[in-house]
Amino acid sequence: MGRLFGTDGVRGVANVDLTAEMALGLSVAAAHVLAEAGTFAGHRATAVVGRDPRASGEFLEAAVVAGLASSGVDVLLVGVLPTPAVAYLTGVLGADLGVMLSASHNAMPDNGLKFLARGGHKLDDELEDRIEKVYDEHRTGAPWDRPTGSGVGRVRHYSEGFDQYVAHLMGVLPNRLDGLKIVLDEAHGAAARVSPEAFSRAGAEVITIGTDPNGLNINDGCGSTHLGLLKAAVVEHGADFGIAHDGDADRCLAVDHTGEEVDGDQIMAVIALAMRERSALRSDTVVATVMSNLGFKLAMEREGLTLVQTAVGDRYVLEEMKEHGYALGGEQSGHVIILDHATTGDGTLTGLMLAARVADTGRTLKDLASVMTRLPQVLINVPDVDRTRVGTSADLAAAVAEAERELGSTGRVLLRPSGTEPLVRVMVEAADIDQARSVAGRLADAVKSALG
């Protein structure tokens, strides 16, 4: 069996890849490992458990609660709330761990299980590996150490979490949103109640779509992975702009008043300049991944800001931010981390900060986002090749060098081996789309020739 934990917890088709038995076993293992690691050694442990509205989340939540309580952990059930809300509550309530059940932007049949450490932070690879090891040992016959009597955990619903999280968002907003008309697409997901409430309390006129979750319709043709409905609604209602979240609301993408998409890079650029004005952008630095558009890097350089780039994945962005004390980072996909106010990407917080900048400046989102120009980007997946030799093939290195000479300072090449499939992703950016396509096509051919 391969490693269960991916870049964002354990994820797969609910009741096939992620079963009730697995959720229960992993929760018991997490309780044992975190206790041994000293996370809650010497006192009665508490866990915050939340989920998105997927139907499968109901039985998986029951399994997680059974696993934790049977291990002697008290459980606070916060119900359907965004991942960043569960992280926030884990921290503010002084809980020893948090658990979020969600498959984020994935389609409804999938679900996921994500553990958070004290403070609401994601677990590092070492702890995840230890949890998986203990889980595997139990599956092969090793007995659990089970408490009895008063030693078993107690379970209670914690309905106050909704208002606590919204109050937190209101408390960090730099200014109100009065006078703005905003369309919100909540993807029939975890923020269906939270986000409209927060934007309304902040003074905005709110129009909503995707706010009727029934357990089956999450991310179905809506939300941050399907912006068509939001674009149409913004134009139809004459709104100032629109905000889209994914199923667990750790992402935020936007649409300006003309219906044009504003991606994560542009959102970070707008927020970075706002934070610099408030002296909140420590070291005048933003952290992003290597997949961020070259236009973002050029814009940051032009504005006198430093861009630090990491491997793909918001966890790597977060690690870099925590290690060096940076305040802002994120991904083109809309994971934006404002570390002074959140321990993970927070789509609602990001949307509020973006709206606050529009309200404060009186400028349109389209105008603010024009601080950067997205260069044309072409991505080609080259299948059935030996992805392990991307960094060692001399022929491929020569092809890349030739492409980089042709593109000069106004273009960029990135070859990235898939982490799970025998394929290599070829990404090319250039000032001209035809040039980007031409260079990408030649590099794809070079990958096939060198690694096929």
Secondary structure, DSSP 8 states (H G I E B T S, - for coil): ---S-BTTBEEEEBTTTB-HHHHHHHHHHHHHHHHHTTSSTTS--EEEEEE-S-THHHHHHHHHHHHHHHTT-EEEEEEE--HHHHHHHHHHTT-SEEEEE--TTS-TTEEEEEEEETTTEE--HHHHHHHHHHHHHHHTT-------GGGS--EEE-TTHHHHHHHHHHHH-SS--TT-EEEEE-TTSTTTTHHHHHHHHTT-EEEEES----SS-TTSS-STT--HHHHHHHHHHT-SEEEE--TTS---EEEETTS-EE-HHHHHHHHHHHHHHTT-SGGGEEEEETTS-HHHHHHHHHTT-EEEEESSSHHHHHHHHHHHT--EEE-TTS-EEETTT-SS--HHHHHHHHHHHHHHH---HHHHHTTS----EEEEEEESS-GGGTTT-HHHHHHHHHHHHHHGGG-EEEEEE-SSSSEEEEEEE-SSHHHHHHHHHHHHHHHHHHH-
